[in-house]
């Protein structure tokens, strides 16, 4: 079942001011409930870690990257099927 576009919230890598970002650990599994602002995935920047948080409350429905991937600002890391408001 596809998630209607208005209920899909992409998990996007924000601009962190660097060009080499590595995907670290996923804290949430596909199908797991996540809450707005909750850490979902870790990224590594110059040896330091940064948590990317859920853009909405709902269910994690997609992981677009895996640990070890090199990504850039704006990359879609995954998606949440957001709860209707």
C-alpha positions as CSV (number, residue, x, y, z in Angstrom):
1,X,0.0,0.0,0.0
2,X,1.4,3.4,-1.0
3,X,1.4,6.3,1.4
4,X,-0.5,9.3,0.0
5,X,2.0,12.1,-0.7
6,X,0.4,14.5,1.8
7,X,1.0,11.9,4.6
8,X,4.6,11.1,3.6
9,X,7.4,13.1,5.4
10,X,10.8,12.6,3.9
11,X,13.8,12.4,6.3
12,X,16.2,14.8,4.7
13,X,19.9,15.5,5.6
14,X,20.0,19.2,6.6
15,X,22.8,21.5,5.5
16,X,25.6,20.8,8.0
17,X,28.2,22.9,6.3
18,X,30.3,20.0,5.1
19,X,30.5,17.9,2.0
20,X,31.5,14.5,3.3
21,X,28.8,12.9,5.5
22,X,28.7,9.2,6.3
23,X,25.6,7.3,7.4
24,X,26.1,5.8,10.8
25,X,23.5,3.9,12.8
26,X,19.8,3.6,12.3
27,X,17.9,3.9,15.6
28,X,14.5,3.0,14.1
29,X,13.5,0.0,12.1
30,X,11.0,-0.1,9.2
31,X,7.5,-0.3,10.6
32,X,8.5,1.2,13.9
33,X,6.6,4.2,15.3
34,X,8.7,7.4,15.6
35,X,7.8,10.7,17.1
36,X,8.5,14.2,15.7
37,X,12.0,15.3,16.9
38,X,13.0,11.8,17.9
39,X,16.4,10.6,16.6
40,X,16.1,8.2,13.8
41,X,19.5,7.9,12.1
42,X,23.0,9.0,13.0
43,X,25.4,10.6,10.5
44,X,29.1,11.0,11.0
45,X,30.9,14.3,10.1
46,X,34.7,14.5,10.5
47,X,34.5,11.8,13.2
48,X,31.8,13.5,15.1
49,X,28.2,12.2,15.2
50,X,25.0,14.1,14.6
51,X,21.4,12.7,14.9
52,X,18.9,13.3,12.2
53,X,15.4,13.5,13.7
54,X,11.9,12.4,12.6
55,X,10.2,15.2,10.6
56,X,6.8,14.0,11.8
57,X,5.1,11.5,14.2
58,X,4.2,8.3,12.4
59,X,5.7,5.1,11.1
60,X,9.1,4.7,9.5
61,X,8.3,3.3,6.1
62,X,11.5,3.6,4.1
63,X,15.3,3.6,4.6
64,X,17.0,5.0,1.5
65,X,20.6,4.7,2.7
66,X,22.6,2.2,4.7
67,X,25.4,2.6,7.2
68,X,28.6,3.5,5.5
69,X,27.0,5.4,2.6
70,X,28.5,8.7,1.7
71,X,25.8,11.3,1.3
72,X,25.4,15.0,0.6
73,X,23.2,17.8,1.9
74,X,19.6,17.4,0.9
75,X,19.8,13.6,0.5
76,X,16.6,11.7,1.4
77,X,17.6,9.3,4.1
78,X,14.2,7.7,4.5
79,X,10.5,8.4,5.0
80,X,7.8,8.5,7.6
81,X,4.1,7.9,7.0
82,X,2.9,10.7,9.1
83,X,-0.2,10.5,11.3
84,X,-3.1,12.5,10.0
85,X,-3.6,15.7,11.9
